Amino acid sequence: MEVWGDLMKEVNKPSILEANILYFILGIILFFLGSLVQSREIYSGLLITEYLIILVPNLIFLKLKDLPLKTTLRLNKINLRQIIYIALIMLFSYPIAAFLNTIVITILNLFGETVVSSVPIPDSGKKYLLSLFVIGLSPGICEEIMFRGTIMRAYESMGKKKAIIYSSILFGIFHLNLQNLIGPIFLGFILATILYKTNSIYASMLGHGISNTIAMTLGYLTTRFQGTVENVQGLEIPYMVQLLMALLWLSIIALISSVALIKLIRRLPGDEVVIKEVEEKIKLSDFFPIVLIIILFIIIHVKYLYL
């Protein structure tokens, strides 16, 4: 009976259509309500976005589906050795994600000025500590529950590789920012791989939090450095030239990082998850909610580029 119960838990997961509908609803709420609360006060707005718009609806959805959170979300412990490997993996992943985003930003600048991201960069030690929780920890918990939890579980009916690819693409699109699209897709792929290698969502939560903290820390240090050199007179370098210089340096760092990253992922200790493809009828109509979000994504960026 216990074996049969385990089998039932394994096949009992959200359908792709259900997960896509949830994704669509939360995407619309994020675009309208999320942008509204963040425009009023960014830190409290981000907390509302992460916990009330993303986390709570996903947990309610899983409960309504009567899915046990521990097994569905893979709430399994990780050890110190895995923690060290995950930290190194994310350290070497970040330059690659930054390189991919810089490529997109450089291309967009050929057509016009890019829109500055709304994510705040701390300019003081107090705001930096606040950002550790708001920008570092919170998305690592809430977004992982949604994407490496709910979304990826649903797409596992198509097999592990497709679950990784589709959940990563949806993770990137959910940022609703063309400048910050390819980087998150790549990081989503890495986080999904970490989850399957360790069979623990705590591992991907840790990785996500470390990645965000690296980005925030570099932004903070860059702001402080720029503030120091602003008074130094010298030649002004055009923005496009700065981008190309950054792209050159990042390409070298990304190449070196990719070699280390591949080795680290291969050596990451854990019991890798084996996912069996299920004979489930998947219709094109199941992806209609995703098509609507992509259309919204395109409209948003066409508006910013041409209006």
C-alpha positions as CSV (number, residue, x, y, z in Angstrom):
1,M,0.0,0.0,0.0
2,E,2.9,2.4,0.7
3,V,4.4,1.8,-2.7
4,W,1.0,2.5,-4.3
5,G,0.7,5.7,-2.3
6,D,4.1,6.9,-3.4
7,L,3.2,6.2,-7.0
8,M,0.0,8.2,-6.6
9,K,1.9,11.1,-5.2
10,E,4.3,10.9,-8.1
11,V,1.7,11.2,-10.8
12,N,-0.6,13.6,-8.9
13,K,0.6,17.0,-10.1
14,P,-0.8,20.1,-11.6
15,S,-1.7,19.9,-15.2
16,I,0.1,22.1,-17.7
17,L,-3.1,24.0,-18.5
18,E,-3.7,24.6,-14.8
19,A,-0.2,25.8,-14.2
20,N,-0.4,28.1,-17.3
21,I,-3.6,29.6,-16.2
22,L,-2.1,30.3,-12.8
23,Y,0.9,31.9,-14.5
24,F,-1.3,34.0,-16.7
25,I,-3.4,35.3,-13.8
26,L,-0.4,36.1,-11.6
27,G,1.3,37.7,-14.6
28,I,-1.6,40.1,-15.1
29,I,-1.8,40.9,-11.4
30,L,2.0,41.5,-11.4
31,F,1.8,43.9,-14.3
32,F,-1.1,46.0,-13.0
33,L,-1.1,45.7,-9.2
34,G,2.6,44.9,-8.8
35,S,3.8,47.8,-10.8
36,L,1.3,50.1,-8.9
37,V,2.5,49.1,-5.4
38,Q,6.1,49.3,-6.4
39,S,5.7,52.7,-7.9
40,R,4.4,54.0,-4.6
41,E,7.2,52.6,-2.4
42,I,9.6,50.2,-4.0
43,Y,10.6,48.0,-1.0
44,S,7.2,47.5,0.5
45,G,5.9,47.1,-3.1
46,L,8.4,44.3,-3.8
47,L,7.4,42.5,-0.6
48,I,3.8,42.7,-1.6
49,T,4.7,41.4,-5.0
50,E,6.7,38.5,-3.8
51,Y,4.6,37.3,-0.9
52,L,1.0,38.3,-1.7
53,I,1.1,38.1,-5.5
54,I,3.5,35.2,-6.1
55,L,3.9,33.0,-3.0
56,V,0.4,32.9,-1.4
57,P,-1.5,32.2,-4.6
58,N,0.9,29.3,-5.4
59,L,0.5,27.8,-2.0
60,I,-3.3,28.1,-2.1
61,F,-3.3,26.5,-5.6
62,L,-1.3,23.5,-4.4
63,K,-3.5,23.1,-1.3
64,L,-6.7,23.3,-3.5
65,K,-5.2,20.6,-5.6
66,D,-4.6,18.6,-2.4
67,L,-1.0,18.2,-3.2
68,P,1.4,17.5,-0.2
69,L,3.8,20.4,-0.1
70,K,6.8,18.4,1.2
71,T,6.8,16.0,-1.8
72,T,5.4,18.4,-4.4
73,L,7.9,21.1,-3.7
74,R,10.7,18.8,-2.7
75,L,11.3,20.2,0.8
76,N,14.3,18.1,1.4
77,K,17.4,19.0,3.4
78,I,20.7,19.9,1.8
79,N,24.1,19.5,3.4
80,L,27.1,21.8,3.9
81,R,29.0,20.3,0.9
82,Q,26.1,21.0,-1.4
83,I,25.7,24.6,0.0
84,I,29.4,25.3,-0.9
85,Y,29.0,23.9,-4.4
86,I,25.8,25.9,-4.9
87,A,27.5,29.1,-3.8
88,L,30.3,28.5,-6.3
89,I,27.9,27.5,-9.1
90,M,26.0,30.8,-8.7
91,L,29.2,32.8,-8.4
92,F,30.3,31.5,-11.8
93,S,26.8,31.6,-13.3
94,Y,26.3,35.3,-12.7
95,P,29.0,36.6,-15.2
96,I,27.4,34.5,-17.9
97,A,23.9,35.9,-17.1
98,A,25.3,39.4,-17.1
99,F,27.0,38.9,-20.4
100,L,23.8,37.6,-22.0
101,N,21.8,40.6,-20.7
102,T,24.5,43.0,-21.9
103,I,24.2,41.6,-25.4
104,V,20.5,42.3,-25.4
105,I,21.0,45.8,-23.9
106,T,23.7,46.6,-26.6
107,I,21.3,45.5,-29.4
108,L,18.4,47.5,-27.9
109,N,20.6,50.6,-27.8
110,L,21.0,50.5,-31.5
111,F,17.3,51.2,-31.8
112,G,17.0,53.8,-28.9
113,E,17.6,54.4,-25.3
114,T,16.9,51.5,-23.0
115,V,14.5,51.8,-20.0
116,V,16.2,51.7,-16.6
117,S,15.2,48.8,-14.4
118,S,12.9,49.6,-11.5
119,V,14.8,47.4,-9.1
120,P,16.5,49.7,-6.5
121,I,20.2,49.7,-6.1
122,P,21.1,50.4,-2.4
123,D,23.2,53.6,-2.0
124,S,23.8,53.2,1.8
125,G,24.7,50.5,4.2
126,K,21.2,50.6,5.8
127,K,19.5,50.1,2.4
128,Y,21.9,47.4,1.5
129,L,21.0,45.4,4.6
130,L,17.3,46.0,3.8
131,S,17.9,44.8,0.3
132,L,19.4,41.6,1.5
133,F,15.9,40.5,2.7
134,V,13.7,42.3,0.1
135,I,15.8,41.6,-3.0
136,G,18.0,38.7,-2.0
137,L,16.1,36.4,0.3
138,S,12.4,37.0,-0.6
139,P,12.5,36.3,-4.4
140,G,14.6,33.3,-3.7
141,I,11.8,31.8,-1.6
142,C,8.7,33.0,-3.4
143,E,9.8,32.7,-7.0
144,E,11.3,29.3,-6.5
145,I,8.0,28.0,-5.0
146,M,6.3,29.1,-8.2
147,F,8.8,28.2,-10.9
148,R,10.9,25.3,-9.6
149,G,7.9,24.2,-7.6
150,T,4.5,24.6,-9.2
151,I,5.4,25.3,-12.8
152,M,8.2,22.7,-13.2
153,R,6.1,20.0,-11.5
154,A,3.4,20.6,-14.1
155,Y,5.8,20.4,-17.0
156,E,7.4,17.2,-15.8
157,S,4.7,15.3,-17.6
158,M,6.7,16.3,-20.7
159,G,10.0,15.0,-19.3
160,K,12.8,16.5,-17.3
161,K,14.6,18.4,-20.1
162,K,11.4,20.1,-21.3
163,A,10.4,20.9,-17.7
164,I,13.7,22.7,-17.3
165,I,13.6,24.5,-20.6
166,Y,9.9,25.6,-20.4
167,S,10.0,26.6,-16.8
168,S,13.2,28.7,-17.4
169,I,11.6,30.5,-20.3
170,L,8.5,31.3,-18.3
171,F,10.7,32.5,-15.5
172,G,12.5,34.9,-17.8
173,I,9.3,36.2,-19.3
174,F,7.7,36.8,-15.9
175,H,10.2,39.5,-15.3
176,L,8.4,41.5,-18.0
177,N,11.7,43.2,-18.9
178,L,13.4,42.6,-22.3
179,Q,16.7,43.8,-20.9
180,N,16.4,41.3,-18.1
181,L,15.1,38.3,-20.1
182,I,17.9,36.1,-21.4
183,G,19.9,36.3,-18.1
184,P,17.0,35.0,-16.0
185,I,16.3,32.3,-18.5
186,F,19.9,31.1,-18.2
187,L,19.8,31.3,-14.4
188,G,16.4,29.5,-14.4
189,F,18.1,26.7,-16.3
190,I,20.9,26.5,-13.7
191,L,18.5,26.7,-10.8
192,A,16.4,23.9,-12.2
193,T,19.4,21.8,-12.8
194,I,20.5,22.4,-9.2
195,L,17.1,21.3,-8.0
196,Y,17.1,18.1,-9.9
197,K,20.7,17.3,-8.9
198,T,19.9,17.7,-5.2
199,N,16.2,16.8,-5.2
200,S,15.6,19.9,-3.0
201,I,14.0,23.2,-3.6
202,Y,16.0,24.6,-0.7
203,A,19.0,24.2,-3.0
204,S,17.5,26.3,-5.8
205,M,16.2,28.8,-3.2
206,L,19.7,29.2,-1.9
207,G,21.1,29.6,-5.4
208,H,18.5,32.2,-6.3
209,G,19.2,34.2,-3.2
210,I,22.9,34.1,-3.8
211,S,22.5,35.2,-7.4
212,N,20.3,38.2,-6.4
213,T,22.7,39.1,-3.6
214,I,25.7,39.1,-6.0
215,A,23.8,41.4,-8.4
216,M,22.7,43.7,-5.6
217,T,26.2,43.8,-4.0
218,L,27.9,44.6,-7.3
219,G,25.3,47.4,-8.0
220,Y,25.9,48.8,-4.5
221,L,29.7,48.8,-4.9
222,T,29.4,50.3,-8.4
223,T,27.2,53.1,-7.1
224,R,29.7,53.9,-4.3
225,F,32.6,53.7,-6.7
226,Q,30.9,56.0,-9.3
227,G,30.1,58.5,-6.5
228,T,33.9,58.5,-5.6
229,V,35.1,59.2,-9.2
230,E,32.4,61.7,-10.2
231,N,34.6,64.6,-9.1
232,V,37.6,63.4,-11.1
233,Q,37.8,65.3,-14.3
234,G,38.5,63.5,-17.5
235,L,37.2,62.5,-20.9
236,E,33.5,61.3,-21.0
237,I,33.1,57.9,-22.6
238,P,30.0,57.6,-24.7
239,Y,27.4,55.1,-23.3
240,M,27.6,52.8,-26.4
241,V,31.4,52.6,-26.1
242,Q,31.0,51.7,-22.4
243,L,28.6,48.9,-23.3
244,L,31.0,47.5,-26.0
245,M,33.9,47.6,-23.5
246,A,31.8,45.9,-20.9
247,L,30.7,43.3,-23.4
248,L,34.3,42.5,-24.3
249,W,35.4,42.1,-20.7
250,L,32.3,40.1,-19.8
251,S,32.8,37.8,-22.8
252,I,36.2,36.8,-21.5
253,I,35.0,36.4,-17.9
254,A,31.9,34.4,-19.1
255,L,34.1,32.1,-21.2
256,I,36.3,31.3,-18.2
257,S,33.2,31.0,-15.9
258,S,31.5,28.6,-18.2
259,V,34.4,26.1,-18.0
260,A,34.3,26.2,-14.1
261,L,30.5,26.1,-14.1
262,I,30.2,22.9,-16.1
263,K,32.7,21.1,-13.8
264,L,30.9,22.3,-10.7
265,I,27.5,21.2,-11.9
266,R,28.8,17.8,-12.8
267,R,30.4,17.4,-9.4
268,L,27.5,18.8,-7.4
269,P,26.7,16.0,-4.8
270,G,23.2,14.6,-4.5
271,D,20.8,12.0,-5.7
272,E,19.7,13.2,-9.1
273,V,16.0,13.1,-9.8
274,V,14.8,10.7,-12.5
275,I,11.6,11.9,-14.2
276,K,9.5,9.5,-16.3
277,E,7.5,11.0,-19.1
278,V,3.8,10.4,-18.6
279,E,1.5,9.7,-21.5
280,E,-0.6,12.8,-21.1
281,K,-2.5,14.4,-23.9
282,I,-1.1,17.9,-24.3
283,K,-3.1,20.2,-26.5
284,L,-2.0,23.5,-28.1
285,S,-4.9,25.2,-26.3
286,D,-3.1,24.4,-23.0
287,F,-0.5,27.0,-24.0
288,F,-3.1,29.8,-24.8
289,P,-2.5,31.6,-21.5
290,I,1.2,31.7,-22.2
291,V,0.6,33.1,-25.7
292,L,-1.5,35.9,-24.1
293,I,1.3,36.8,-21.7
294,I,3.8,36.8,-24.5
295,I,1.6,39.2,-26.5
296,L,1.4,41.4,-23.4
297,F,5.2,41.3,-23.1
298,I,5.6,42.3,-26.7
299,I,3.0,45.2,-26.4
300,I,4.8,46.5,-23.3
301,H,8.2,46.7,-25.1
302,V,6.9,48.0,-28.4
303,K,5.2,50.8,-26.3
304,Y,8.5,51.7,-24.6
305,L,10.6,51.5,-27.9
306,Y,8.3,53.5,-30.1
307,L,6.1,55.8,-28.0
